[in-house]
Amino acid sequence: MIKKTLYFGNPAYLSLRNEQLVIKLPEVEINGSIPEELKKPSQKTIPIEDIGIVILDNNRITITQGLIESLLENNTALITCDSSRMPLGLMLPLSGNKTQTERFKDQINASLPLKKQLWQQTVQAKIRNQAYLLSNKNNSIIDNMKVWANDVKSGDPDNYEARAAVYYWANLFNEIEGFSRHREGIPPNNLLNYGYAILRAVVARSLVASGLLPTFGIHHRNKYNAYCLADDIMEPYRPFVDKMVCDIVAEKRNIDELSQDIKFKLLNIPVLDVVIDDQRSPLMVAVGQTSASLYKCYEGSLRRVKYPSFE
């Protein structure tokens, strides 16, 4: 089942009633002179079990503790945004799987050779997806990227990931003068940042559901990063976000600021079409297959992580 992504960009009062998220407009609640029949249309309920991600993007949103508890019990990722309306925080449940302790042990005890092999597979999948997008967007030469993907060794000691990234970003938005991929760089870096934040939440949520620690990575090791494993596993999925951003740029929109219209487009990232295990699937469902296969690699019953492709 594909879970809903809910975005709240206006003042709202969010609470829980009968396992339903209740949305109320505060202006209507405060004004007691408004007839009750006019208040009802301002309230909406959504089953908690249908929700996968909630994004809070307004400093006048009130959310009850009971609702937060229910969302986390149902493995919902809760994202909060800062004053510039960019994702700032991510809240996930501490327990997402019945055999979590056993799975933690398998993950923590994974050997270094296994982690290096998993990173090799991750980098290969990422480069191949980058090459596909480049070729289909502007007919860029990708023979070099295909060679790099095939030449990636265990642990990527030759750093083909970085080599491919330099070539990829130099060609992906070549119609935008002065573009380079940097978090604080010129647009569409702002769109990429927002899209990656949504993707990261999808991946982290799925890892928790599979009983894995999103903090304990296979390659990323930054001691200040609470989601190292999520950042590892999302790598082959990034080109799908990049493609969506390319499509938005091609529409000749004003991308200097993240308008609500653009944000709503990016909120469709969890339902993007990908191919995994030779079948088409929504991205959120595919991420679930990826995280489940990752645990089986830790546990020893699989040797390869299932990663997505464009075709």
ZIKAHU-V587014 format. One record per residue. N is the residue number from 1. RES is the residue in one small letter. SS is DSSP state (helix for helix, strand for strand, loop for the rest). PHI is phi in radians with two decimals (999 if undefined). PSI is psi in radians with two decimals (NA if undefined). Layout:
# ZIKAHU-V587014
n & res & ss & phi & psi
N & RES & SS & PHI & PSI
N & RES & SS & PHI & PSI
This chain:
# ZIKAHU-V587014
n & res & ss & phi & psi
1 & m & loop & 999 & 2.33
2 & i & loop & -1.47 & 2.12
3 & k & loop & -1.40 & 2.66
4 & k & strand & -1.38 & 2.57
5 & t & strand & -1.87 & 2.07
6 & l & strand & -1.87 & 2.29
7 & y & strand & -2.06 & 2.25
8 & f & strand & -2.10 & 1.91
9 & g & loop & -1.94 & 0.00
10 & n & loop & -2.16 & 2.84
11 & p & loop & -0.96 & 2.39
12 & a & strand & -2.79 & 2.74
13 & y & strand & -2.00 & 2.03
14 & l & strand & -1.93 & 2.17
15 & s & strand & -2.45 & -3.11
16 & l & strand & -2.10 & 2.36
17 & r & strand & -2.62 & 2.12
18 & n & loop & 0.93 & 0.82
19 & e & loop & 1.02 & 0.53
20 & q & strand & -2.16 & 2.43
21 & l & strand & -1.34 & 2.19
22 & v & strand & -1.87 & 2.16
23 & i & strand & -1.86 & 2.17
24 & k & strand & -2.23 & 2.50
25 & l & loop & -1.52 & 2.09
26 & p & helix & -1.07 & -0.59
27 & e & helix & -1.07 & -0.65
28 & v & helix & -1.27 & -0.66
29 & e & helix & -1.15 & -0.68
30 & i & helix & -1.21 & -0.68
31 & n & loop & -1.39 & 1.67
32 & g & loop & -1.28 & -0.20
33 & s & loop & -1.40 & -0.19
34 & i & loop & -1.34 & 2.26
35 & p & loop & -0.99 & 2.60
36 & e & helix & -1.04 & -0.62
37 & e & helix & -1.17 & -0.37
38 & l & helix & -1.54 & -0.35
39 & k & helix & -1.28 & -0.63
40 & k & helix & -1.01 & -0.76
41 & p & loop & -1.08 & -0.35
42 & s & loop & -1.43 & -0.09
43 & q & loop & -1.88 & 2.42
44 & k & strand & -2.40 & 2.52
45 & t & strand & -2.12 & 2.51
46 & i & strand & -2.35 & 2.27
47 & p & strand & -1.02 & 2.30
48 & i & helix & -1.02 & -0.66
49 & e & helix & -1.16 & -0.25
50 & d & helix & -1.57 & -0.08
51 & i & strand & -1.77 & 2.30
52 & g & strand & -1.92 & -0.64
53 & i & strand & -2.44 & 2.40
54 & v & strand & -2.17 & 2.24
55 & i & strand & -2.02 & 2.11
56 & l & strand & -1.82 & 1.95
57 & d & loop & -2.23 & 0.80
58 & n & loop & -2.81 & 2.35
59 & n & loop & -1.37 & 0.05
60 & r & loop & -1.93 & 0.45
61 & i & strand & -1.60 & 2.31
62 & t & strand & -1.96 & 2.29
63 & i & strand & -2.28 & 2.33
64 & t & loop & -1.43 & 2.70
65 & q & helix & -1.08 & -0.66
66 & g & helix & -1.07 & -0.68
67 & l & helix & -1.19 & -0.77
68 & i & helix & -1.00 & -0.79
69 & e & helix & -1.03 & -0.80
70 & s & helix & -1.16 & -0.69
71 & l & helix & -1.09 & -0.79
72 & l & helix & -1.20 & -0.63
73 & e & helix & -1.07 & -0.48
74 & n & loop & -1.74 & 0.34
75 & n & loop & 1.01 & 0.79
76 & t & loop & -1.62 & 2.39
77 & a & strand & -1.52 & 2.22
78 & l & strand & -1.94 & 1.99
79 & i & strand & -1.86 & 2.30
80 & t & strand & -1.97 & 2.54
81 & c & strand & -1.91 & 2.74
82 & d & loop & -1.58 & -2.99
83 & s & loop & -1.17 & -0.36
84 & s & loop & -1.57 & 0.11
85 & r & loop & 1.18 & 0.52
86 & m & loop & -1.89 & 2.54
87 & p & strand & -0.94 & 2.30
88 & l & strand & -2.08 & -0.75
89 & g & strand & -2.28 & 2.72
90 & l & strand & -2.37 & 2.15
91 & m & strand & -1.94 & 2.28
92 & l & loop & -2.31 & 2.78
93 & p & loop & -1.21 & 2.61
94 & l & loop & -1.31 & -0.47
95 & s & loop & -2.24 & 2.15
96 & g & loop & -2.23 & 0.06
97 & n & loop & -2.62 & 2.51
98 & k & loop & -1.15 & -0.55
99 & t & loop & -1.86 & 0.71
100 & q & helix & -1.10 & -0.75
101 & t & helix & -1.04 & -0.78
102 & e & helix & -1.10 & -0.70
103 & r & helix & -1.23 & -0.65
104 & f & helix & -1.02 & -0.76
105 & k & helix & -1.09 & -0.76
106 & d & helix & -1.08 & -0.70
107 & q & helix & -1.18 & -0.83
108 & i & helix & -1.17 & -0.60
109 & n & loop & -1.52 & 0.06
110 & a & loop & -1.03 & 2.38
111 & s & loop & -1.27 & 2.76
112 & l & helix & -1.09 & -0.75
113 & p & helix & -1.01 & -0.68
114 & l & helix & -1.13 & -0.78
115 & k & helix & -1.06 & -0.70
116 & k & helix & -1.14 & -0.68
117 & q & helix & -1.16 & -0.69
118 & l & helix & -1.14 & -0.68
119 & w & helix & -1.21 & -0.65
120 & q & helix & -1.00 & -0.84
121 & q & helix & -1.11 & -0.66
122 & t & helix & -1.13 & -0.83
123 & v & helix & -1.13 & -0.73
124 & q & helix & -1.05 & -0.80
125 & a & helix & -1.11 & -0.70
126 & k & helix & -1.12 & -0.84
127 & i & helix & -1.11 & -0.70
128 & r & helix & -1.14 & -0.68
129 & n & helix & -1.21 & -0.66
130 & q & helix & -1.09 & -0.75
131 & a & helix & -1.11 & -0.73
132 & y & helix & -1.07 & -0.79
133 & l & helix & -1.14 & -0.76
134 & l & helix & -1.03 & -0.80
135 & s & helix & -1.10 & -0.69
136 & n & helix & -1.46 & -0.38
137 & k & helix & -1.42 & -0.87
138 & n & helix & -2.46 & 0.42
139 & n & loop & 0.98 & 0.59
140 & s & loop & -1.13 & 2.67
141 & i & loop & -1.21 & 2.21
142 & i & loop & -2.19 & 0.11
143 & d & helix & -1.01 & -0.65
144 & n & helix & -1.11 & -0.69
145 & m & helix & -1.20 & -0.63
146 & k & helix & -1.09 & -0.72
147 & v & helix & -1.12 & -0.78
148 & w & helix & -1.05 & -0.73
149 & a & helix & -1.06 & -0.74
150 & n & helix & -1.23 & -0.47
151 & d & helix & -1.55 & -0.07
152 & v & loop & -1.10 & 2.20
153 & k & loop & -1.75 & 3.00
154 & s & loop & -0.95 & 2.14
155 & g & loop & 1.46 & -0.07
156 & d & loop & 0.87 & 1.00
157 & p & loop & -1.14 & -0.41
158 & d & loop & -1.55 & 0.02
159 & n & loop & 0.97 & 0.85
160 & y & helix & -1.16 & -0.44
161 & e & helix & -1.03 & -0.82
162 & a & helix & -1.20 & -0.67
163 & r & helix & -1.09 & -0.77
164 & a & helix & -1.16 & -0.64
165 & a & helix & -1.11 & -0.72
166 & v & helix & -1.05 & -0.81
167 & y & helix & -1.18 & -0.73
168 & y & helix & -1.05 & -0.92
169 & w & helix & -1.25 & -0.42
170 & a & helix & -1.25 & -0.34
171 & n & helix & -2.02 & -0.34
172 & l & helix & -1.19 & -0.77
173 & f & loop & -2.04 & 0.85
174 & n & loop & -1.20 & -0.18
175 & e & loop & -1.43 & -0.16
176 & i & loop & -1.82 & 1.94
177 & e & loop & -1.13 & 2.27
178 & g & loop & 1.43 & 0.12
179 & f & loop & -1.29 & 2.39
180 & s & loop & -2.57 & 2.63
181 & r & loop & -1.35 & 1.97
182 & h & loop & -2.71 & 2.40
183 & r & loop & -0.95 & -0.65
184 & e & loop & -1.76 & 0.23
185 & g & loop & -1.36 & -3.13
186 & i & loop & -1.19 & 2.80
187 & p & loop & -1.00 & 2.55
188 & p & loop & -1.61 & 0.49
189 & n & helix & -1.00 & -0.60
190 & n & helix & -1.11 & -0.68
191 & l & helix & -1.19 & -0.72
192 & l & helix & -1.11 & -0.75
193 & n & helix & -1.03 & -0.80
194 & y & helix & -1.16 & -0.77
195 & g & helix & -1.12 & -0.71
196 & y & helix & -1.16 & -0.57
197 & a & helix & -1.12 & -0.71
198 & i & helix & -1.15 & -0.78
199 & l & helix & -1.05 & -0.74
200 & r & helix & -1.06 & -0.70
201 & a & helix & -1.13 & -0.73
202 & v & helix & -1.05 & -0.79
203 & v & helix & -1.20 & -0.80
204 & a & helix & -1.06 & -0.74
205 & r & helix & -1.03 & -0.75
206 & s & helix & -1.20 & -0.65
207 & l & helix & -1.10 & -0.75
208 & v & helix & -1.09 & -0.72
209 & a & helix & -1.10 & -0.51
210 & s & loop & -1.52 & 0.09
211 & g & loop & 1.38 & 0.43
212 & l & loop & -1.91 & 2.72
213 & l & loop & -1.50 & 1.96
214 & p & loop & -1.17 & -0.26
215 & t & loop & -1.37 & -0.57
216 & f & loop & -1.59 & 1.66
217 & g & loop & -1.46 & 2.99
218 & i & loop & -1.70 & -0.35
219 & h & loop & -2.39 & -0.91
220 & h & loop & -1.13 & 2.34
221 & r & loop & -2.36 & 0.20
222 & n & loop & -1.01 & 2.13
223 & k & loop & -1.16 & -0.28
224 & y & loop & -1.65 & -0.02
225 & n & loop & -1.74 & 2.07
226 & a & loop & -1.44 & -0.09
227 & y & loop & -2.33 & 0.85
228 & c & helix & -1.06 & -0.76
229 & l & helix & -1.18 & -0.67
230 & a & helix & -1.07 & -0.70
231 & d & helix & -1.19 & -0.54
232 & d & helix & -1.17 & -0.93
233 & i & helix & -1.26 & -0.43
234 & m & loop & -1.36 & -0.22
235 & e & helix & -0.92 & -0.89
236 & p & helix & -1.20 & -0.24
237 & y & helix & -1.55 & -0.31
238 & r & helix & -0.98 & -0.72
239 & p & helix & -1.03 & -0.41
240 & f & helix & -1.25 & -0.63
241 & v & helix & -1.17 & -0.75
242 & d & helix & -1.01 & -0.72
243 & k & helix & -1.10 & -0.74
244 & m & helix & -1.09 & -0.71
245 & v & helix & -1.15 & -0.69
246 & c & helix & -1.02 & -0.72
247 & d & helix & -1.14 & -0.69
248 & i & helix & -1.15 & -0.76
249 & v & helix & -1.09 & -0.68
250 & a & helix & -1.14 & -0.35
251 & e & loop & -1.37 & -0.01
252 & k & loop & 1.07 & 0.60
253 & r & loop & -1.35 & 2.87
254 & n & loop & -1.39 & 1.94
255 & i & loop & -1.87 & 0.20
256 & d & loop & -1.11 & -0.56
257 & e & loop & -2.23 & 2.66
258 & l & loop & -1.43 & 1.65
259 & s & loop & -1.28 & 2.83
260 & q & helix & -1.08 & -0.60
261 & d & helix & -1.08 & -0.75
262 & i & helix & -1.19 & -0.72
263 & k & helix & -1.04 & -0.73
264 & f & helix & -1.09 & -0.62
265 & k & helix & -1.12 & -0.77
266 & l & helix & -1.19 & -0.41
267 & l & loop & -1.19 & -0.16
268 & n & loop & -1.48 & 0.03
269 & i & helix & -0.94 & -0.76
270 & p & helix & -1.08 & -0.34
271 & v & helix & -1.90 & 0.24
272 & l & loop & -1.06 & 2.59
273 & d & strand & -1.46 & 2.17
274 & v & strand & -2.31 & 2.92
275 & v & strand & -1.97 & 2.19
276 & i & strand & -2.50 & 2.35
277 & d & loop & 0.98 & 0.67
278 & d & loop & 1.15 & 0.36
279 & q & strand & -2.36 & 2.55
280 & r & strand & -1.34 & 2.47
281 & s & strand & -2.71 & 2.60
282 & p & strand & -1.12 & 2.55
283 & l & helix & -0.96 & -0.76
284 & m & helix & -1.06 & -0.68
285 & v & helix & -1.20 & -0.70
286 & a & helix & -1.10 & -0.71
287 & v & helix & -1.06 & -0.63
288 & g & helix & -1.08 & -0.69
289 & q & helix & -1.18 & -0.66
290 & t & helix & -1.10 & -0.86
291 & s & helix & -1.18 & -0.64
292 & a & helix & -1.14 & -0.71
293 & s & helix & -1.21 & -0.56
294 & l & helix & -1.09 & -0.77
295 & y & helix & -1.07 & -0.69
296 & k & helix & -1.13 & -0.51
297 & c & helix & -1.19 & -0.75
298 & y & helix & -1.10 & -0.70
299 & e & helix & -1.33 & -0.40
300 & g & loop & 1.85 & 0.02
301 & s & loop & -1.63 & -0.15
302 & l & loop & -2.32 & 2.75
303 & r & loop & -2.03 & -0.17
304 & r & loop & -2.33 & 2.45
305 & v & loop & -1.42 & 2.46
306 & k & loop & -1.45 & 2.00
307 & y & loop & -2.05 & 2.75
308 & p & loop & -1.49 & 2.86
309 & s & strand & -2.46 & 2.98
310 & f & loop & -1.39 & -0.51
311 & e & loop & -2.70 & NA
